[in-house]
């Protein structure tokens, strides 16, 4: 799916002038699944840490946990910008550190604060490294990476989480080793295949580029600045909540705390996503900006559907493979439709379905539609994977490479969507748990996802207008030349 704000070269060359073999693309698919697993696990872990910090911290600890999402986004964007063709090994190296820390003897294990920081950096480096390879890969590998990330973030992560709830004869340590070892093995295998494939690749012509000004460092500067501003805003909101909650325990104060929590969390996440989307539009066009909005919407929705449906437990009950299989089906459908049925904003349609899923998976949805949970887990996973694949797949074409300064900036720009996901997920997780315990998450999350859908639709319309103008200009130029 392309639009007039993007430039599409006529041939599928990679940025560094080599085609990727089919088996290299398969390895890239599996490696991206592993990176997506690690990214989703990190997002959940940071959300849980922020929730614990809100309700179980001492006042002297205020601030350090809230800084973890900023560290996560910083690692994500910098690794994407700098790793280039070594991205697979950067991702695998970070995951190996995480695995090694788990295997340390109990007498020398690091503290919780240090481990959470490592988790934040490792999760960002995993996806950042994969996106770095995305920036220099050929079209086959790009398609494989986008599809693998879409499935890994949704279905792959659920499959790993379900291990600890399944009825297998596994101890807690063995289940944990599986959760850490599978992504590591997949990324390492993808890195080895990448090196072997590149050594035997046949060179092709360089991708033609539009005249542009390279600004590779502007993307990480924007990302880090936005992440730090998000952290500051979140800390300020926590202080306000503490101040209001300590004054009295009256119902009016409780309502005020709930309102600040709802509005403040949604507002913080939305402003961060808006900053990313505006910059993405200026550098990469409407398709890239739509991906940022999709990343924000999925990151915002994920905590609410996870908490409302307890997806890992649902995945482990009945058929262990059913929920991940639904995610696989949704991802394939999103990728195929976005590439074959041109002219339909599939990401927008997916966001509308996601808003419905958030609403139906909430306590209010359970009240209005009793028994709706029978197939809701499957519907939610299909929707999440579909919207991610439908938005990521168009990025696999060479339009980004042609529009911006180079492969490092390509990777950094695409990472903004994952950055929006990470910030929204971390900020909204404590709110999702709190509101679920009150049995009323309200309409805010579903409405915000719909707002993202409207924004993506507006960007799609702008792209169509730009496409029409581009065609008119090209036709006029041909007439003058003739």
Secondary structure, 3 states (H helix, E strand, C coil): CCCCCCCCCCCCCCCCCECCCHHHHHHHHHHHHHHHHHHHHHHHHHHHHHHHHHHHCCHHHCCCCCCHHHHHHHHHHHHHHHCHHHHHHHHHHHHHHHHHHHHCCHHHCCCHHHHHHHHHHHHHHHHHHHHHHHHHCCHHHHHHHHHHHHHHHHHHHHHHHHHCCCCCCCCHHHHHHHHHHHHHHHHHHHHHHHHHHHHCCCECCCCCCCCCCCCHHHHHHHHHHHHHHHHHHHHHHHHHHHHHHHHCCCHHHHHHHHHHHHHHHHHHHHHHHHHHHHHHHHHHCHHHHHHHHHHHHHHHHHHHHHHHHCHHHHHHCCCHHHHHHHHHHHHHHHHHHHHHCCCCCHHHHHHHHHHHHHHHCCHHHHHHCCCCHHHHHHHHHHHHHHHHHHHHHHHHCCHHHHHCCCHHHHHHHHHHHHHHHHHHHHHHHHHHHHHHHCCCCCCHHHHHHHHHHHHHHHHHHHHHHHHHHHHHHHHHHHHHHC
